[in-house]
Amino acid sequence: MVFKNGDCRYNREVFSNFTLQIADGKLQMDMFLLRALINGLKGHLSFEFRMAKTKSYQSVFQHDINYCGLLRGNQETIYRRWYLSMLRVGNFARSCPIEPGYYYLKGWNFNGNLVPSFLYLGDYRIGGSFYYGKYKKTNDKPLLECIIEAILSN
């Protein structure tokens, strides 16, 4: 999968900076966390697929993740594989609470054994957000929300 572009919005009470860039099809992130993120932190992930010659996307996959549970766990899941691959090129937290400070991701790509077999070749819009409480599609003040466009090809 090759990342094309992306954009994020973030809560300025939680982050003083959050920058997402795509370089050579790989993901770069820089962020400065102002306050600790505690147990109860959740993530929402969605993959939407666009058929050739259409403008609209169709939902393929959505899932909510207990983020602190993911960090604590040692069970082999697709989310754990993704996270461990990010740790190879970043300095994300390895436990909860997630302490304030500088975090980064430098040159992460989503390919090989990381791509689920149920994804078709084509254009994708990948959404991710972090929140507390219950996920709302129209959350006007998430902790963090990112949308990334990508292409999955042979």
N, C-alpha and C positions, 0 to 999 in steps of 0.2 A: 504494500500500500504506500502510495506517495502522497504526502500532505501537500496541498496547493496553497491554502490560505486559512487564516483563522482570526478570531477576535474574542476578547473577553471583557466582561464587566465585573467589577469587584466592589465589595463594601469597604469604603475608606476608613471605617472604624476598625476593621480587621486587618487590612493590608495597606501599607503606605505606598506600595508599588506592586503591580503585577503586569508583566510584559510577556507576550507570546509572539514569537516570530517563526516563520518557516524559512529554512535555508537549505537548498539542495534537496528538497522534499523531506527534510527532517525537522523535528520539533525542537525549538529552543524556548526555555522559560526562565524568567528571573522574577523573584518575588521577595518581598520583605513583610513578614508576618509581625503584626504589632502586639497581638495578645494570644495567649494559649488557646488552642482548640482542644476541647475536652471530650470525654466519653459522650456518646449520643450523636457525634458527627456522622452525617450520612452523605452518600454520593448518589447521584442519579446519572445514568449513562444511557444514551440512545444512539442508535444507528438508523439512519434513513437513507433509502436507495432511490436514485432517479433513473428511470428508464431512458434509453436513448431517444433523443429528439423531443423530450418533454421538459417542462419547466418545474413541475411539482415533484416533491419527494414523498415516498411512501414509507411508513415506519416498518422496519424489519425486526428490531430488537430494542427493548427497554428493560432496564433493571435498576433497582435501588440496592445500595450496598451499605452495610454498617462499616464505615471506614476504620474505626478503631478496632472492630472485630477482625477486619482484614489484617491489620498490623499485628494483632495478638496471635492470630491463627498460624498454623503450620500445615494446614490442609491444602493439598494441591488443587487449586481452582484456576480457571482462566484469568481471573482478576489477580490472583497471587502471581502468576507467571508474568502478566503485564507489569505489575508493580516491581517485581524482582528485576525485570529487564530495565526498568527506569532507574533503579538504584545503581546499575552499572555505569550510567552516564549522568547521574544526579546525586544530590545529597538530601533527598527527602527523609522525613522522620521515619524511624523504625519502631516507634512506640507512641502510645497516648499517655498523657496529653502531649500534643504537638507544641513544643515550646516556641516562643517568639524568636525571630531571627531571619537570616537570609537563606533562601532555598533556591536551587536552580536545577535545570535539566538542559543538557547540552548535546544536541544531535541525536535525539531518540527517534527510532523508526519502528514502524509497526508492520513487520513482515515475518516470513517463515512460519514457525510454529505458533506465532502470536495471533495470526489471522484465523478466526473461527471458520470452519468448513462450510457453514450455512450461508456465508456471504457470497453474493454473486460478483462477477467481474463488472465494473462500472463505476459510476460517480456516487459518492457518499457525502452526507452531512452528519457529522458526529457531534453530539452534544454532551456536555458534562457539567454538573453543578454540584456544589457542596452546600449543605443546609442543616439546620436542626429542626426537629419536629416532623411535620408531614410534608411530603413533596407536593408542590403546586406548580402546574405547568406555567401559570402566569405569575410566578413569584416576582414581585417588583423590587425585592431587596434580598437576593440571595447573598451568601458569603462570597461566592464566586460562581460565575457561569461563563462557559466557553463554547463556541461553535467553531468547528474545523471542517473544511471541505477537503476531500481526498479522492484519489482514484485508485481502484484496485484493478490491477492488470496482471497478465502472466509474467 
